[in-house]
Amino acid sequence: MGYFGLDLFSGAGGMSVGAISAGVKVKYAIEIDKYASLTYRLNHPGTNLINADIRNIQLDKKIWDKRDVNILFGGPPCQGFSTSNQKTRNRENQNNWLFEEFLRFTKEQSPDWVILENVKGLLETENGFFFEKIRNELHKLGYTTNYAVLNAADFGVPQIRKRIFLIGSRHGIEFQFPSPKTTNYITVKDSISDLPSLASGANQIELDYKNSSENLYQKQIRSNSKKSINNLVTSNNKIVLDRYKHIPQGGNWENIPKELMSSYKDFTRCHTGIYHRLNESRPSVVIGNYRKNMLIHPWENRGLSVREAARIQSFPDTFHFFGSIGFQQQQVGNSVPPLLAKAIFEKILSY
């Protein structure tokens, strides 16, 4: 039996990359953002992507046949569930209710499997109100569910990134989550050491690799790629670049001399993740809004390039991001790491 997928809130397509590499044919996807949709379409030409607000899609118009989809997956927007966002972690934030569209599509499609992915803060927001509501509604629709918080680093992604996955089976299968694939974590150096050296403000679409692949991770990610693409770096002013010079690997804004932080009203209130220089011998911290957080390259005094961030997310080098640098950075940071997604889909296909 073949597996045919529908990717809701698809973004640039990180979950779809994982699904396809596991053997799922992703037939449809829905994404509201114009540039993420462009990136998705150009990397997944075999998928019918609908660029629209999911709330405006009426399923009674028979966009596709129910038989076309037997695995439905996606991650409703999660900013409102993030533990770093205390202002809108509540029931009043309308974006916190977009999971209802996931449930609406589940009810209409009745797929064999559903996969809902989100930040682990979903378990805590409003004392678990949203998570329990989602799970209870899936039970009412006849799904047997299980959930777990998984660390991407356990599945070969060079990044400590914990996400919750809620899996539902319409056939009474009690899904057992895959065991970690490795305890020898892929490091930042393992991930990006072969990529070209760049300067702040770099804007090279395509460059030669610095050298041949140095390890299995690089070989896997490079695959059939001949060049490094998306070599775009945020342009920082002189004072920011001067700040970078004082930060050792693993350090942050606390290592910057006070006189260089005078532009801040109260720099002592900076989050510990601001101006964090990645440690080459460890997996990366979360690649989220890495431009705003000023994540610093481990041995060059600049921010991360789009390709370096994509490497740390486990996107293949052949995956091309589109739009301005800000849109590309957002697409990478918002994505589910493909290797983490692949582990989930492989387990589902094993049943």
Summary of the structure (lengths in Angstrom):
residues: 351
radius of gyration: 20.5
end to end distance: 11.2
largest distance: 65.0
contacts: 1155
relative contact order: 0.15
helix: 37%
strand: 17%
